[in-house]
Structure formats: C-alpha cells, structure tokens
Amino acid sequence: MNDRSGPSAEDMMTVAAARALAGKRTCFVGIGLPSLAANLARATCAPGIVLIYESGTIGSKPPRPPLSIGDGSLAETADTVVSSAEIFNYWLQPGRIDTGFLGAAQLDRYANLNTTVIGDYARPKVRLPGAGGAPEIAASCKETIVVVRHTPRILVDRLDFTTSVGHGDGPGARERLGLRGAGPVKVITDLGVLEPDPGTRELVLVSVHPGVDPAEARTRTGWPLRVAPDLTATEPPTRAELDALRALTS
C-alpha cells in the first residue's frame, strides 16, 4: 500500500475493480484481490450490495478482507448462513446472482482461468489451491469480473490447465457448453481494464490507469494484445476511496 501522498498501482486496480460493482445487487466473491475490491465497493459505490461467499454466508460485511472462505468474520457479519449445497444449487446455478468476482493464477486471451496447476498436471511446478467454486461461478453468474496483476506469467498465451471457462475458444463457446451466464465482461489489472471484443470474444485493452503507457500493457501480456481505438484513461481514485481502502487494510 502506498502512503497518503498518492495511489499505488495496486490501489488503482482495487479501486477500479470496486467501481465495476456500482449498481450491482449481488456478488459471489472469491478470496484475495476480488474480496478486497468487493468490500471496498460495499464501503463506497455499492453500499447495498449483498456479498456471498461459497462457505454459505449471504450478506457478509467483514471489517477486514477474509483470509479464507472459512474466516469467522464472514459468518459473524452475515445476514444469514446457509449450507454450501444451498448456495450452489439454489442461488448460483439457477442464475440468481448478478456478478461473480474472481482471481486467477493464469488467464488467457478469452478470459479462461487456471487456479489448478502451473506446469504439467501430473508433475506440476506448482500445485495451486484448486477450483473451489470458481468453475460454477464462471458458468452461472449473470456476468463475471476478473481481477489479476498484469504480468506475462499471469496473462498467458496458453493455460497450463483450464479450471474455469471464460469465453472458451471464442464466439459461441459458452452456448455450446450450455453455460448460463454471459461470462467475463471485464478483466481489471494493475495497468488497466480489458473487455472481450463483441465479435471475437478476445480481450482488448479498453482503459489504462493513470501514468500507464499501453505499450507497457502489451509488453506484459503473453499474447499480442489489441488496444481499443477509443482507449480511455481510468479516473484516479478519490480521497474517499483511498481512505476506505486504507481502513480495510490497516
């Protein structure tokens, strides 16, 4: 976290991700960067949003980002707690949740996600935490937002393992697989915002954060990243947003 003299790249990513939840009613939240951004949204632009975690908590209002889905603060501050089976079978799979908020260890040009292994599955270099609820979140939420750091190790040309389907191999992939939701609508990084092209479904850089050159985003992407002709600049964080962020992480 940067000092009070100004926002860091990490601050900018978190604030931009929080803003993406403005106007949303319900959000199924992943642990880590998505959880920090979702709770910042609740403290700023989306005070009425209902945060849902796969452990069965609905309406959680943790004072600090939870360390895991089993963090006691999620249940202690929730409006209600139900079984994981109910969360998935009644709330998620029928498409009752507006937005899924996910992170990933790897992401490709179609916003497919890997949270399983780095390297060969049988003999991985790194075995990651695994799927958890991410595949169902990516499949069934009305839309998905992904938050990742912008490095060529994360934004890769080819995933080592496909844990959660974004836009598959391009147009029509989700429909062929019978996935209910629209899939990823935004990928927010510490350099900018990417969105799927309406025709090809390939991610395109549509916005850069203050001080970021789009050439840097291209260099730090594992595929030839397209830049939107009407590229915009992300609005800098307000003092209120930074103060709320620091309150969550202090």
Protein Blocks (a to p, Z undefined) as FASTA:
>chain_A
ZZfkbccfklmmmmmmmmmmgoiabdcddehjklmmmmmmmmmmmmmbccddfkopghia
cfbdcfbfklmklmmmpmbdcdfklmmmmmmmnopafbdcdddfbdcfkopacfkbgcjf
klcfbdcebjmlmlmmmmmmmbdcddddddfklmcfbdfbdfbdcklnaehklmmnopab
gbjfbdcdfkbccdddfklopacdfbdcehiafklmmmmpcbdcdddfkbccdddddfkl
mmmmmmmmZZ
